[in-house]
C-alpha cells in the first residue's frame, strides 16, 4: 500500500496511526501542501483525490481510497485485529461520536484551506487565525472531555480505539496553535497513554520522511 500524506496533516496522521496499529506494511508518498501551487492540486494527484486533500491510500491493485475515516473503516473491516471499534453497539456509537467531535466538528473548520481562505478573503492576521483555531478546538475539547471515560487507559477502555486516534492527531494541532491544554487533564492523560505505544509514536508528524525542521 502507498499512503499519500503530508507530515502535519491531521487527517493523514489519523490514517498513519491506524495503519501502524494494524501492522500494515505501507510506504509514504509525500504531498507538500505548502509547495508553490500546492502539490495537492497537481493533475496527477487530483486524479486520485478529486477533493484536493490528503490522505489518499492506494491499495496494491491501484484502487485509491480517500477521506481518513472511510480509510480507517476499510482498514478495520479488512484487517480486523486489533479492532478500532468496540463490538457492543452502544459503546461503538459512543466511540464513533467522540471521533466525530474531533474529525467532523473541530477539524474541518481548522483545515489549511479554511485558514488560507480566511487570510485571503478577509485579510485577517496570523494571530486572528490562531484565535480562530483555539476557539473551535476548545469548544470541541470541552465536549470531548465530557464524554470520554474517566477511569480507563484510553478514551473508552484499556485498548485504543478510533476515538483515541482522532484525539491524538487533533492534540498535535492544538499544541501547534497554542491552545491552553490545562483544562483538559483527562485528554492529556489519554494522549500520554497513546504515545507510549510505538504505533502512535511512529505516526507522529516529526517522525515522517517529509517533516520540516520548523
Steps between C-alpha positions, in 0.01 A plus 500: 500500500602861442381786720499848351564709807616836630693493825287763676163389363268403784304268272812326368628465857181306589551256215868448583405404856234256378737338249763461773255353751391248238859412415445578132808540278474827309714765341469877532463720193532861622261762367631843592193711569700824529721459194459756221152439368445217751583146388146397597379698198725324248294326229648155567413527868151639437437196282544294817329742738253740334446701820869611493571377854713245680505218585454260213568130551582309181449125532716235338256473207516876438167587663515843662314559828442850636364662819675394819200353683397300193856369464510400867162326461645305207805401704284389792283287273784337307753480786275432801776442755530707710150648469471878505129495588339307788261216420228620742263729305457782754872523576573481129271798439665692784847442357383613157340811649819593687704448185263725308533780756861530387480387138166659406442789742851633574717407205304628196484861625871486587611352169784665306277605212256666741784696660633600159155621396461702821835669439431571134134596516499698823865604534517377858827477689680184604404574861136520395545165327649354818206636702262335252679167534506514879134601519363204305744250646413607853127457439563151366736401780248617762249257352752223451621507860137475613433179304817291537526253787675626809653178633653321200839507330350629179184692410258209531693208641842348545578468129515787248207565269407734219426767763861491622639514147302816430581654838877460470510649151290799606707552815806554285317774314377656825856530628616643171249785530570565867178381662527492880456130576492547878120450519527169314693285747305186409562547128868565567518179703345305213746653254792401726376140516461490122847638434647227720413266212741472207214504248410852611859624536600382153206693352596831664555787256863553600575135419386524138739500203370838381513669840633856483738634767251768605 
